[in-house]
Amino acid sequence: MSLSVGIVGLPNVGKSTLFNALTRSSVPAENYPFCTIDPSVGVVAVPDNRLKTLSDISGSQETIPAIVEFVDIAGLVKGASAGEGLGNKFLSNIREVNMVAEVVRIFEDEDVHHVSGVVDPLSDIEVINLELIMADAETVAKRLGNIEREVKRSEKTALTEKAILEPLLKHLEAGQLANSFELDKEQKAIIKGLHLLTMKPFLYVCNRKNGAFNLDEQNDPRWQELTEFFENTGAEYVVVDAGMEHELKDLEEAEKTEFRREYGAQDSGIESLIRACYHRLGLISYFTTGEKETRAWTIAAASTGPEAGAAIHTDFKDKYIRAQVVAFADLVAAGSLAKAREQGKLRTEGKEYIVADGDVIEFMHS
């Protein structure tokens, strides 16, 4: 399945540096606003140690991970929703991604200018979110105007839509993200076509800098205020050092680990970010494995066998008969598919089977 994450934020917070670290590619990351005008796209492997284990068991010739597409979107500025800066282009780029990774700076450094002149991550979030909320409010208000004629004729679908959009507009006008507005599955389907920016899942990326004054390290009041906001809104966040990871991006994993140890970093932050995006979107991985290849497939959590099979080929959904399934841990403990079968760990599942994260599957179809 296609999975894209838009990296957004104010200018000079480390978006492009983070993108470079993620994708090992090189896009401009200069110290001035609007350096990144066109979005750069990078495809990133989802870190999963289970893949190598399975590949070793099967003696696979090739190992193919699940992937996430990251889009580096130009710096958002106050007034973007009204077309300030390159606002309209930025907003359309955000509209095209599945989720938003919002980068905020949590370090002070005199050599790196902050667009507002002061480092205040919560204020940055408020500026960015308000621009996106205002753009959504305009979209909703416009839609309400467009269906007014049908509403006057008492057309059922228009009345149903109006009943959703009016309270949603009030919610947005109160400065709240659309994704915090309570909607059931049917209601979400009705307004899906509006492609609201703040209906997407959000993940906040707190960018620190080695050797600088980091708000989290100092337990600065601004950090306390920020984490309180995360707790109160139920928001997910990760902490990364984009600059450090950019420096290490071309090194081997063992060397990276050694450097991070010297820097005092627990992990890359990058892997945590990719996994958090996966989790925030409600995704899991299952595996297929054999001599030719071991591969991770991305599906929505709670997918049935036929739905999971469609990740490989649409025929697998329509012509699904059954699947041979073994849990990752059971296969590793057995040491081979043959042994797992002998031990009764390889089971046959029908169309109602709900795939679990880490299931190793072979599909049978007509």
Secondary structure, DSSP 8 states (H G I E B T S, - for coil): ---EEEEE-STTSSHHHHHHHHHS------SSTTS--S-EEEEEE---THHHHHHHHHT-SEEE--EEEEEE-----TTGGGT-TTHHHHHHHHHTSSEEEEEEE-EE-TTS--TTSS--HHHHHHHHHHHHHHHHHHHHHHHHHHTHHHHHTT-HHHHHHHHHHHHHHHHHHTT--GGGS---HHHHHHHGGG--GGGS-EEEEEE--TTSEETTTTT-HHHHHHHHHHHHHT-EEEEE-HHHHHHHTTS-HHHHHHHHHHHT-SS-SHHHHHHHHHHHTTEEEEEEESSSEEEEEEEETT-BHHHHHTTT-HHHHHTEEEEEEEEHHHHHHHSSHHHHHHTT--EEE-TT-B--TTEEEEEEE-
